Amino acid sequence: MSIATECVGLDIGQTGLKAVRFRRRLSGRETIEYFHQPLPFAHPEDVEPARRVQSLRGFLWHNGLYATDRLVTAIPCQDLFVRTLSFPFKDAEKLSQVVPFEVENLIPMPVDELAIGSVVLPPGLTAEGMSRITKGSDVLVTAAPRDKVAEHLRFLAQADIEPAAINVDAMALYSVTQFIQQEGGHVPHDLAIIDVGASKTTICLVHEGRPVVLRTILWGGNHLTHALAVRHACSFADAERRKRSLTVQQVDPWLDPLLKELRVTIQGYEGAERGRLTHCWVSGGGAKLREIGGYVAHQLGLYPVGPRQGFGLDSPRAFSIAFGLAIHPKLIRPKWRFKPTPAGLALDLKAVSDANAPQARTSARDKRLALVGAAVLGVLALADGLTHLHVKEQRVQQLKDALQGHYAQLFGPGAAPGEEIDQARFRIAAVDKALAVVDGSQQHILATMAAFMKQMPAGASVKIRDLTVEGPMVLLEGETTSFEAVEKIKQAYSAGGMFKDVAVSETRVGASSNQVVFRMSATVAQP
């Protein structure tokens, strides 16, 4: 298995999802994969967060991008405050302390509500490529509202994404030029990078090899498509296909808003006597418009870059932002170097937000660990409670056994501990039950049975099958030799004595010869 450094740059646009997977093996071999998926946006429900999350999850799953543990996204410049500040000293510790105060004076928001990121720009390069000697330092500062960063993270979390870093889209464009230069390209030191997207245009002005201006213009390729759809009275899809077949000279009237904003941005920087830009690189999906690179450069008074400067056909024009995110300098080291170089300029708003947040945000892994810890504590608490309960039950049982033994010594074996009156009643009832068996004063069973047998006529052959005494009633089932014997027995009990209401309820011939089965009932007369 080969060891490789891998990172995925994810560019989430209004009309499409773009991703670049950059992989560098230990041998130095590099592989770059590009992924793209269009997104519908014609209807309001198409831009709902839930539907976009579903599309993003399917895009990552279909292309196997969930397998990487390094994924970088970006926040557009339009959601940020971006400024280059100059200081008369170079001490990094002092700069980290002074920058928040300077930002507080420039932004009408509390510093606690901002995620402030900054990078110290290296000294500018001369025409010969040498670093200028300066006593001060320039710092590129970006400040994003914390709720914007939190909203971006929540959107990604719904798609099961935990980004390794959150860059700025314009800084990703600068990373592309740094990569081209490391690969041997002669990137101009004074360069205007213009990324024309579907809904916006991102600008990164590079002066003396350093990013100095980051900006977003809210004009993109869709504005041109809408203009063509109105002009030719066709659908948006037909206008998009028509746009691909036209040259830039045929649509130049609709490019005026973009060119005007580009001139204002470049002249605003050059007007402060900071030097002139010389070249221009047009990238993004809008760069597919025929001859747009040379046309924009000519309108701005700049030279277009080409293969001579390293921007050939293999340069990531349409995927420039995603490519710049995939080669984040803090995650992808320069080839054959094991430590990041100072020239690797990039921002990470996620790290800044986590470090400066008033309350640390718990990651999904931390939540899982917390749940596991809570479950373990719950199991231990339950085991402890059951152990205490078992020990107490044993103690109670021991006390019961000791009390039972002590009580048995006083009241005899078999007696259960309780109230003395209840025990006395129990003993009296037991004695009465024993006396009732032999006492005939109240027509008890033995006395009744004895009187019944004495009144049986002499000489009668009777086999008693069942003799039941239920209170004053005596029920007899027996066998004799004839019906006359049955009548004789009935008359003997009816003649007087202690029985009355003598009746024979059933008389029948038995299964054997000379066998008569009968049933007789009698009531014990009260004395």
C-alpha positions in Angstrom: 0.0 0.0 0.0 1.5 3.3 -1.0 1.5 6.3 1.3 -0.2 9.4 -0.2 -1.3 12.8 0.9 -4.8 13.5 -0.2 -7.1 16.5 0.0 -10.5 17.4 -1.6 -11.5 20.9 -2.5 -15.2 21.5 -2.6 -16.7 24.5 -4.4 -20.4 24.8 -3.7 -21.9 27.1 -6.3 -25.4 28.3 -7.1 -25.7 26.2 -10.3 -23.3 23.4 -9.6 -21.1 21.4 -7.3 -17.4 21.2 -8.2 -14.7 19.1 -6.4 -11.1 18.4 -7.0 -9.2 15.5 -5.4 -5.5 16.1 -5.2 -3.3 13.2 -4.3 0.5 13.2 -3.9 2.3 9.9 -3.3 5.5 9.5 -1.3 7.3 9.1 -4.6 6.2 12.6 -5.6 3.7 11.4 -8.2 0.6 13.6 -8.3 -2.9 12.7 -9.5 -5.7 15.2 -9.9 -9.4 14.3 -10.4 -12.2 16.7 -11.3 -15.8 16.2 -10.4 -18.8 18.3 -11.4 -22.6 18.1 -10.9 -25.0 20.7 -12.2 -27.7 21.9 -9.8 -31.2 23.1 -10.8 -32.0 26.7 -9.7 -34.9 27.8 -11.9 -37.5 27.3 -9.2 -37.5 28.6 -5.6 -37.7 25.1 -4.1 -34.4 24.2 -6.0 -32.4 26.5 -3.7 -33.9 25.2 -0.5 -31.2 24.1 2.0 -32.7 20.6 2.4 -32.7 19.9 -1.3 -29.1 21.3 -1.7 -28.0 19.1 1.2 -29.5 16.1 -0.4 -27.7 16.9 -3.7 -24.4 17.5 -2.0 -24.6 14.2 -0.1 -25.4 12.3 -3.3 -22.6 14.1 -5.1 -20.0 13.1 -2.5 -21.3 9.6 -2.2 -21.4 8.9 -5.9 -17.9 10.1 -6.5 -16.4 8.4 -3.4 -15.3 11.7 -1.8 -16.5 10.7 1.7 -13.4 8.4 1.9 -11.0 11.3 2.4 -10.4 12.8 5.8 -9.3 16.2 4.4 -11.9 18.3 2.8 -11.7 22.0 2.4 -14.5 24.4 1.6 -14.6 28.2 1.1 -16.7 31.2 2.2 -17.1 33.9 -0.5 -15.6 37.3 -0.1 -19.0 38.9 -0.2 -19.7 37.6 3.3 -16.3 38.9 4.7 -14.6 42.0 5.6 -11.2 42.0 3.8 -8.5 44.6 4.2 -4.7 44.8 4.0 -3.2 46.6 7.0 0.4 47.9 7.3 2.3 48.0 10.5 5.8 49.5 11.3 7.0 46.4 13.0 7.4 42.7 12.3 7.0 41.0 15.7 4.4 38.3 15.2 3.2 38.3 18.8 2.6 42.1 18.7 0.8 41.7 15.3 -1.6 39.1 16.8 -2.4 41.5 19.6 -2.8 44.6 17.5 -4.9 43.2 14.6 -8.1 42.7 16.6 -8.0 46.3 17.8 -7.5 47.6 14.3 -10.3 45.6 13.0 -12.6 46.8 15.8 -12.0 50.3 14.6 -12.9 49.4 11.0 -16.0 47.2 11.5 -19.3 48.3 13.2 -19.6 45.0 15.0 -18.3 43.7 18.3 -15.0 41.7 18.0 -16.6 38.8 20.0 -19.1 38.3 17.1 -16.3 38.0 14.5 -14.1 35.2 13.4 -10.9 37.2 12.5 -8.3 35.5 10.4 -5.0 37.1 9.3 -1.9 36.2 7.4 1.4 38.1 7.4 2.3 38.8 3.8 5.9 38.1 2.8 8.0 41.0 1.5 7.2 42.0 -2.1 9.2 40.7 -5.0 11.2 42.9 -7.3 11.2 42.5 -11.1 14.2 40.2 -10.7 12.3 37.9 -8.2 14.3 39.1 -5.1 12.5 39.9 -1.8 12.4 43.6 -0.9 13.9 44.7 2.4 11.3 46.4 4.6 11.1 47.4 8.2 7.4 46.9 8.6 4.9 44.2 7.7 1.7 43.9 5.8 -1.1 41.8 7.1 -4.1 40.5 5.1 -7.0 40.5 7.5 -10.4 38.8 7.0 -13.3 39.0 9.4 -16.4 36.9 9.1 -19.5 37.1 11.3 -19.5 34.0 13.5 -23.1 33.3 12.5 -22.0 33.0 8.9 -19.3 30.5 9.7 -21.7 28.6 12.0 -24.3 28.5 9.3 -21.8 27.2 6.8 -20.7 24.5 9.3 -24.3 23.5 10.0 -25.0 23.2 6.3 -22.0 20.9 5.9 -22.8 18.9 9.0 -26.3 18.1 7.5 -24.4 16.4 4.7 -22.1 14.6 7.2 -19.1 16.7 6.3 -16.5 17.9 8.9 -14.2 20.2 6.9 -10.5 20.2 7.7 -10.3 23.9 6.9 -12.5 26.8 5.6 -10.6 29.1 3.2 -11.7 32.2 1.3 -12.5 31.6 -2.4 -10.3 34.4 -3.6 -7.3 33.0 -1.6 -7.9 29.7 -3.3 -7.3 31.4 -6.6 -4.0 32.7 -5.3 -3.0 29.2 -4.2 -3.5 28.0 -7.8 -0.9 30.5 -9.1 1.5 29.4 -6.3 1.1 25.8 -7.4 1.7 26.7 -11.0 4.9 28.5 -10.0 6.1 25.6 -8.0 5.6 23.4 -11.0 7.9 25.6 -13.1 5.5 28.2 -14.5 6.6 31.8 -14.8 3.7 33.4 -13.0 3.7 37.2 -13.3 4.3 39.0 -10.0 1.6 41.6 -10.8 -1.5 39.6 -11.8 -5.3 40.1 -11.7 -7.1 36.8 -11.2 -10.7 37.0 -12.3 -12.9 34.0 -11.7 -16.2 34.3 -13.5 -18.8 32.1 -11.9 -22.5 31.6 -12.6 -23.8 34.2 -10.1 -20.7 36.1 -9.1 -17.2 37.0 -10.1 -14.3 36.6 -7.6 -11.2 38.8 -7.9 -7.8 38.4 -6.4 -5.2 41.1 -7.2 -1.6 39.9 -6.8 1.1 42.6 -6.5 4.7 41.8 -6.2 3.8 38.1 -5.7 1.4 38.8 -2.8 -2.4 38.8 -2.6 -3.4 42.4 -1.8 -7.1 42.7 -2.8 -9.9 40.1 -2.5 -13.3 41.0 -3.7 -16.6 39.6 -5.1 -18.6 41.2 -7.8 -22.3 40.1 -7.9 -22.3 39.5 -11.7 -21.9 36.1 -13.3 -22.5 34.1 -16.4 -26.2 33.7 -15.6 -26.7 37.4 -16.0 -25.4 37.1 -19.6 -27.6 34.1 -20.2 -30.7 35.9 -18.9 -29.9 38.8 -21.2 -29.7 36.5 -24.2 -32.9 34.8 -23.2 -34.7 38.2 -23.2 -33.0 39.3 -26.4 -33.9 36.2 -28.4 -37.2 35.4 -26.5 -36.1 31.9 -25.7 -35.8 29.7 -22.7 -32.8 29.8 -20.3 -31.5 26.5 -21.5 -31.6 27.6 -25.1 -29.9 30.9 -24.2 -27.2 28.9 -22.4 -26.5 26.8 -25.5 -26.5 29.9 -27.7 -24.0 31.6 -25.4 -21.6 28.7 -25.8 -21.6 29.3 -29.6 -21.1 33.0 -29.5 -17.8 35.0 -29.4 -17.2 37.5 -26.8 -17.4 40.4 -29.3 -21.1 39.4 -30.0 -22.0 39.8 -26.3 -19.8 42.7 -25.3 -22.7 45.1 -24.6 -23.8 42.8 -21.7 -20.3 42.6 -20.3 -20.1 46.3 -19.5 -21.3 46.0 -15.8 -18.6 43.4 -15.1 -15.9 45.4 -16.9 -16.9 48.6 -15.1 -16.5 47.0 -11.7 -13.2 45.4 -12.7 -11.8 48.8 -13.7 -13.0 50.4 -10.5 -11.3 47.6 -8.4 -8.0 47.8 -10.3 -7.8 51.6 -10.5 -8.8 51.9 -6.9 -5.7 49.8 -6.0 -3.3 51.3 -8.5 -4.5 54.9 -7.7 -2.7 54.8 -4.3 0.6 54.7 -6.1 1.2 51.0 -5.2 2.3 50.0 -8.6 0.6 48.7 -11.7 -0.7 45.3 -12.6 0.6 43.8 -15.8 -1.3 40.6 -16.5 -4.7 39.1 -16.3 -6.0 35.5 -15.9 -9.7 34.7 -16.4 -10.9 31.5 -14.9 -14.1 29.9 -13.7 -17.1 28.5 -15.7 -17.4 31.9 -17.5 -13.9 31.4 -19.0 -15.5 28.9 -21.4 -16.9 31.9 -23.4 -14.9 32.1 -26.5 -11.9 34.6 -26.4 -13.1 36.1 -23.1 -9.6 36.0 -21.6 -8.0 38.1 -24.2 -11.0 40.4 -24.4 -11.1 41.2 -20.7 -7.4 41.7 -20.5 -7.5 44.1 -23.5 -10.4 46.1 -22.0 -8.4 46.4 -18.7 -5.2 47.4 -20.4 -3.4 44.2 -19.3 -1.7 41.2 -20.9 -3.4 37.9 -21.0 -1.5 35.0 -19.5 -0.9 31.8 -21.5 1.1 28.7 -21.8 4.3 30.7 -21.6 3.5 31.7 -18.0 2.3 28.2 -17.1 -1.5 28.8 -17.8 -1.9 26.2 -20.6 -4.8 24.0 -21.5 -4.1 21.8 -18.5 -4.5 24.6 -16.0 -7.7 24.3 -13.9 -9.7 27.1 -15.4 -13.2 26.0 -14.7 -12.2 24.3 -11.4 -9.8 27.0 -10.2 -11.4 27.6 -6.8 -11.9 23.9 -6.1 -8.4 23.2 -7.2 -7.0 26.0 -4.9 -9.0 24.6 -2.0 -7.6 21.1 -2.7 -4.0 22.3 -2.4 -4.5 24.3 0.8 -0.9 25.1 1.8 -1.5 24.2 5.5 -2.6 20.7 4.5 -0.6 20.0 1.3 3.1 20.6 1.8 5.3 21.6 -1.1 6.8 18.7 -3.0 9.9 17.2 -1.3 9.4 19.3 1.8 8.2 18.1 5.1 7.2 21.4 6.7 5.0 24.2 5.3 6.9 27.1 3.9 6.3 30.7 4.9 5.2 31.5 1.3 2.2 29.1 1.7 -0.4 31.7 2.3 -3.9 30.5 3.2 -6.7 31.2 5.6 -8.6 28.9 7.9 -11.7 30.5 9.3 -12.8 27.2 10.9 -9.6 27.1 13.1 -10.0 30.8 14.0 -13.7 30.3 14.9 -13.0 27.3 17.1 -10.0 29.0 18.8 -11.9 32.3 19.5 -15.4 31.1 20.2 -16.8 32.0 23.6 -17.9 28.4 24.0 -16.1 25.6 22.3 -18.2 23.8 19.7 -18.5 20.1 20.3 -17.7 18.0 17.3 -19.7 14.9 16.3 -16.9 12.7 17.6 -16.9 14.5 20.9 -20.7 14.0 21.2 -20.3 10.3 20.5 -17.6 10.0 23.1 -19.8 12.0 25.6 -22.7 9.6 24.9 -20.5 6.6 25.4 -19.1 8.0 28.6 -22.6 8.8 29.8 -23.7 5.2 29.0 -20.7 3.8 30.8 -21.5 5.9 33.9 -25.1 4.9 33.7 -24.2 1.2 33.6 -21.7 1.6 36.5 -24.4 3.5 38.6 -26.9 0.8 37.9 -24.5 -1.9 38.9 -23.6 0.0 42.0 -27.3 0.4 42.9 -28.1 -3.3 42.3 -25.1 -4.2 44.5 -26.3 -2.0 47.3 -29.8 -3.5 47.0 -28.5 -7.0 47.1 -26.5 -6.3 50.2 -29.4 -4.7 51.9 -31.7 -7.6 51.0 -29.2 -10.1 52.4 -29.1 -8.0 55.6 -32.9 -8.0 55.9 -33.0 -11.7 55.3 -30.5 -12.3 58.1 -32.5 -10.1 60.5 -35.7 -12.1 59.6 -33.9 -15.4 60.2 -32.6 -14.2 63.5 -36.1 -12.9 64.5 -37.7 -16.1 63.4 -35.3 -18.2 65.5 -35.9 -16.1 68.6 -39.6 -16.2 68.1 -39.6 -20.0 67.7 -37.9 -20.3 71.0 -40.8 -18.5 72.7 -43.8 -19.8 70.8 -42.6 -23.0 69.4 -41.5 -24.1 65.9 -43.8 -23.2 63.0 -45.0 -19.9 64.5 -44.5 -16.8 62.5 -43.6 -13.5 64.1 -46.5 -11.1 64.4 -48.9 -9.6 66.9 -49.4 -11.5 70.1 -53.2 -11.3 69.8 -53.1 -12.8 66.3 -50.9 -15.6 67.5 -53.2 -16.3 70.4 -56.2 -16.4 68.0 -54.3 -18.8 65.7 -53.5 -21.1 68.6 -57.1 -21.1 69.9 -58.4 -21.9 66.5 -56.0 -24.8 66.1 -57.1 -26.2 69.5 -60.8 -25.8 68.6 -60.2 -27.6 65.4 -58.5 -30.5 67.2 -61.3 -30.7 69.8 -64.0 -30.6 67.1 -62.8 -33.9 65.9 -63.6 -35.8 69.1 -66.2 -33.6 70.8 -69.8 -34.7 70.1 -71.6 -31.9 72.0 -72.1 -29.9 68.9 -72.8 -32.6 66.3 -69.3 -32.9 65.0 -68.1 -35.3 62.4 -67.0 -38.3 64.5 -70.0 -38.2 66.7 -72.4 -38.0 63.7 -70.6 -40.9 62.0 -70.6 -43.0 65.1 -74.4 -42.5 65.6 -75.0 -43.2 61.9 -73.2 -46.5 62.1 -75.0 -47.5 65.3 -78.4 -47.0 63.7 -77.6 -49.3 60.7 -80.0 -52.3 61.0 -78.5 -55.5 62.2 -78.0 -58.3 59.7 -78.0 -55.9 56.7 -75.2 -56.5 54.3 -74.1 -53.0 53.2 -70.9 -52.0 51.4 -70.3 -48.3 51.8 -68.9 -46.7 48.7 -69.0 -43.0 49.9 -70.0 -41.4 53.2 -70.1 -37.6 53.3 -71.0 -35.4 56.2 -71.7 -31.8 55.4 -72.9 -30.1 58.5 -76.3 -31.6 59.5 -76.5 -33.5 56.2 -75.3 -37.1 55.8 -75.0 -38.5 52.3 -74.5 -42.3 51.7 -73.7 -44.2 48.6 -73.6 -48.0 49.1 -74.3 -51.5 47.8 -76.6 -54.2 49.2 -78.1 -57.4 48.0 -81.8 -56.4 47.2 -84.3 -53.7 47.0 -86.0 -55.0 50.2 -82.7 -54.4 52.0 -82.6 -50.8 50.8 -86.2 -50.3 52.1 -85.2 -51.9 55.4 -82.3 -49.5 55.8 -84.4 -46.5 55.1 -87.1 -47.6 57.6 -84.4 -48.2 60.2 -83.1 -44.6 60.0 -86.6 -43.1 59.7 -87.9 -45.0 62.8 -86.4 -42.3 65.1 -83.2 -41.5 66.7 -80.9 -38.7 65.7 -81.9 -38.6 62.0 -84.8 -37.3 60.1 -85.9 -36.5 56.6 -84.4 -39.8 55.4 -84.8 -40.2 51.6 -83.5 -42.6 49.0 -82.6 -40.6 45.9 -81.5 -43.4 43.6 -81.8 -47.2 43.5 -80.5 -49.3 40.6 -79.2 -52.7 39.8 -75.5 -53.0 40.0 -73.1 -54.7 37.5 -72.8 -57.9 39.5 -75.6 -60.4 40.4 -77.5 -59.7 43.7 -76.1 -56.1 43.7 -78.2 -53.1 44.2 -76.7 -49.6 44.3 -78.5 -46.9 46.2 -78.0 -43.3 47.4 -79.6 -42.1 50.6 -79.6 -38.8 52.5 -80.6 -37.9 56.0 -80.5 -34.9 58.3 -79.2 -34.9 61.8 -81.9 -33.9 64.1 -81.1 -31.1 66.6 -81.1 -32.4 70.2 
